[in-house]
Amino acid sequence: MSTPAPQLALLDLVPLREGSTPGQAIAQALQAARHVEALGFSRVWLAEHHNMPGLACSATAVLVGHIAAGTARIRVGSGGIMLPNHAPLVVAEAFGTLHALYPGRIDLGLGRAPGTDPLTMRALRRDRPETEEDFPRDVAELQRLLGPRQPGQRVVAIPGVDSHVPIWLLGSSTFSAQLAAARGLPYAFASHFAPRQLFHALDLYRAGFVSSAQSARPRVVVGVPLVAAESDAEAAFLATSIYQRVSGIVRGDRRPLQPPVAGFLESRPADEQAAIQQFLGLAVIGGPDTVARRLREIADRTQADELMLVCDIFDPVRRLRALDIAAAAFASEPVSMADPMVAPAIAMKE
């Protein structure tokens, strides 16, 4: 008996493409959100990263509001707010305000990493020391601030109190999986860049899950890098943009998203090739048939409720086309390859 198809979601890093501006990157993020809303995706999340030349997603709550304002039905949230960088009260007020503006559409995904380098981390935290106990304590405080007002409560998030904005825990290891299970919270695994502990974390989460007011059962989102195109060969070429990004991370040379370059992966040293392939171990790269098969394989193996796609293709039009192809993998009627509204506008350059 086949398992039900998972819903699809989009995690947007708001990539700055070579030669583009932050305004253009944000406009492309809104265009993508509207596109996946029309495709029936469940949610769009915006990441939080700081001091990264290739990403325009540092002011995450601002972007969540912008995307929510520009769409009508799709859920919009953080994937995630990096909680060590923020006081829980400030987060509760920001997301309480978003909930007041867009009721029933806002998610609060929380991570425990800083989302940046050590120097920028110190600039964000103002040298505030961080311990392993801080994240569970801050999550609990956020749950209190977004829940009903308690007798004698003197610090109240306004807006925020009694909003019950859904909290998700994000992680790339087993720590947040176990915390999410103990708190009865839904869990999103960052396998779009760190897939190594995916299955172990999911097993721990499901085995230890305790039902809660927010979630009666375990709920899992799995991050999946996606590069889809009209053929496997074209997708392999387009994927060299993300290979270049990961290569920059490995070498400490971060840049805006670069145009694709034929043969890029093969041109790198063996150890760098291995690092890129490990980083993108769960990537789905290919034409429609390959994408459909790989997404279904991941859905079957993970039993995820949602697959959250990270689709950073240099050409924004091809990016929308890739999302069409992914949606068709779980649709009863495939998207037409000849649809002029989604056909690539620029010829592939090799």
ABEGO torsion letter per residue (X at the ends): XBBBBBBBBBBBAGBBBBGBBAAAAAAAAAAAAAAAAAAGBABBBBBBBBGBAABAAABAAAAAAAAAAABAABBBBBOBBBAAABBAAAAAAAAAAAAAABBGABBBBBBABAGBBAAAAAAAAGGBBBBAAAAAAAAAAAAAAABBBBBGBABBBOBGBGAGBBBBBBBABAAAAAAAAAAGBBBBBBAAABAAAAAAAAAAAAAABBBBAABABBBBBBBBBBBBBABAAAAAAAAAAAAAAAAAAAAGBBBBBBBBBBGAAAABBAAAAAAAAAAAAABBBEBAAAAAAAAAAAAAAAGBABBBBBBBBABAAAAAAAAAAAAAAABABBBBAABAAABBABBBBX
